[in-house]
Amino acid sequence: MPVPTQYQTAIPYLIVENASAFLFFMQNLFNAEITELHHRDEAKVHVMHAELKTGNATIMCADATEQWAKQAAGIFIYVENADNTYHKAIRLGCTSVMELCDQPYGRTSGVKDMFGNTWWITSL
């Protein structure tokens, strides 16, 4: 099964309210890089399609519309330092759904972002 080299086999596609704010959030929390950005309008207010790279993962997103309703997701993400990322997420406006703790698979926590997505933040 051929997959373009810039992508992994499965890619989360998040439909959010205010995708521009989501892109800013991802850049600030996960140091994500915007690799594609297309708008629905000339004023560049509504995101039709965007792609972010964080680590070796691609995440796609777009603004919700009448045709495409908002869809929240749960995403497990490895980071360099779960403690720092968790505290930064809280400072950025996320709410805690699981306090930092040690698990057999690593240091982990959970936060819900302001777009309705839950992030399972983990480091080894």
N, C-alpha and C positions, 0 to 999 in steps of 0.2 A: 504494500500500500504506500504509494508515494505521498509524502508530506513536504510542503515547502520548507527549506532549511531553516528559515527564521522562526518556525513554529514547532510546538510539541504536538502530540497526537490529539490531546483534548485541551481545549482553551475555554476558560470561563468567559461568558459574554454577559455583562451586567447591564441591565436597563435601569437607569436611575433618574431621579428628579435632580436637575442641575448637574449635568455631566461635567461642565467646566469646573465646578467646585470639587467634584469627585477627582478629576485629574490633578488639581492642585493638592488635594488631600493625599493622593497616592505619591506624588512627588515629594511631599514633606514627610510623610510617615515612612515610606519604604524606598525612598530615593529612586522612584520609578522614572524611567525616561519615556517621554511620549515619542513613539516612532511613526505613528500615523494620526492625522487629525483632519477630519472633513466636517464641514458645517452644512446645515440645511438652508442657511440664509446668507445673504451678502453681508449682513451686519455681524456675522460670526457669533451669534448668541446661542444658537441651538446646535448641539453636537449630533451629527448624523452617524458618525462612526469614528472611534478612536482606538488606538492600540498603545499599550504600555508594556515596557519590559522592566521587570524587577528580577534580579538574579538571572536565572536561565528560563524564566517563565514569561509568557505573554498573557496579558489580560485585555480583553476588548470591552468597550462600553459605548453606550449611546444614551441620549436623552429619551425619556419616556414620551410617548405621543398617544393620541387617541387610538391609533392602530396597535401600538406596542406598549403595553402596560408595564409599569414598574415591576421588576422582579428582583427580590432580595436573594442572596446566596450565602452559603457558609463556605469559607475558604481556609484551608490549612496552609500556613506559610512559614517556611524556615527563614530566620533572620540571624544576623551575626550575634546579637545580644537581646534575648527575649525581655529581660528586665528593662533595659533602656527603651526598647520599642514599645512595650506595654505602657510605661509611664508617659512616653511621648504621645501615644494614642489618646490617653486620658486628657492630657493637656490640650490636644487638638479638638476635643469635644466628644470622643467616644465614651461609651459607658461600659463598665466592667460586667462581663457575664461569668467570668471565672478568674479568680485571683491567681497570681503567679504561684506556681508550685512545681515540684520536681516529680516527673513521671518516668517510667522505664524508657520512654522514647525521647526524653529531653526535658529541659526547662520550658514550661509552657504557661499560657494564659489565654483568655478569650475576651474579646471586646466586640461591641456592636457599634458600627460607625453611624454617622448621621444620615446615611442613605439606606439604612436597614440591613446592611450586610454584617455577618458575623465573621470575625477573623480569629483563627486559632493560631496564635503567635508562638513559635517554638524555636529554640536553639539547642544545639547538642552540647 
